[in-house]
Amino acid sequence: MRASMVTYAVIVILALAGYVRAPGWLVLAGAACVTLDSWRPWRQTRAWGPQSRIDWTSKTTTYFVTGVIASLMLAAGAFGAGRIARAVLG
């Protein structure tokens, strides 16, 4: 998986939010941003011609659910790192 600048920005923002003791629901918003950035449902599969249709299968569902869980873990880890930095640095 190739991470984009949006993903990196969300991770930094979540770490800063944890540092300033922002509400924990921001983890869910951050995970949603990372998930949408990685799946990019608005992109076209190719620059020319009609967009190809991809069927939604059980394999696609597995990838999606695994991606959402990984995004939640990444967001919670960044937020927790900010909280830990706040506790260590004062």
N, C-alpha and C positions, 0 to 999 in steps of 0.2 A: 504494500500500500504506500502510495506516495502522498505525503502530507503537504498541504498547501500553506500559504502564508496565513490564511484565515484560521486554520487549525492551530498554528503556532500562536497567533494573536489571542485566540480564545483561551489557550492554556495559560498564557501570561496574565490575562485579565482575571482568570479564576484564581491564580496564585495570589495576585494582588487583592482580590476580593476576600480571600481567606485571611490575608494579612491584616486587613482593616476590619475584620470580624463582620463581614456582610452576612445576610441571611443565607441559610443552607440551601434554599430552593434554587439558588443560582447554579448549583451543580446540575440540576435537571435541564435548565436552559442552556448551559454550556454543552452538555452532552447532546442535546438536540442540535445545536449549531455544528458540532463536530460530525454528527451522523449525517446531517444534510450536506455538509461540505464533502464528505467522503463519497456519498451516493450520487450527489449532483443530479437530481431528477430532472432539472431543466435543460441539461445538455443534450445535444444531438449526437448520435453515434458517429456520424460523419458530416463533413462540411457541405457535401453536395448530395443531391438526390433526396428521396424520401427517407424518413427516419425508419429504421428497422424495428419491428415489434419483437419484444422479448417476452416469452411466456413466463408467468409467475409459477414456479414449481416448488416442490418441497426443498430442493437444494437452495433456491433463491431465498426462501423463508429462513432456512438455517443460517445462511450468510448474513441476512438482515438482522436476525435476532442476536447472533454472535457479535455483529458490528455494534449494535446498540449496547450490549453488555460491555464490550470493550470501551466504547465511548463513555459510558457511565463510570467505569473504573478509572479511566484517564482523567475525567473531570473531577472525580472525588479525590484522586491522588494529588492533582494540582492544587485543589482547594485545601486539602489536608496539609500539603507542604507549606502553604501560606500560613496556615494556623500554627504549624510547628515553628516556622521562622519567627512568627510574632511572639511565641512563648520563649524562644531562645534569645531573641534580640531585645525583648521587652517592649 
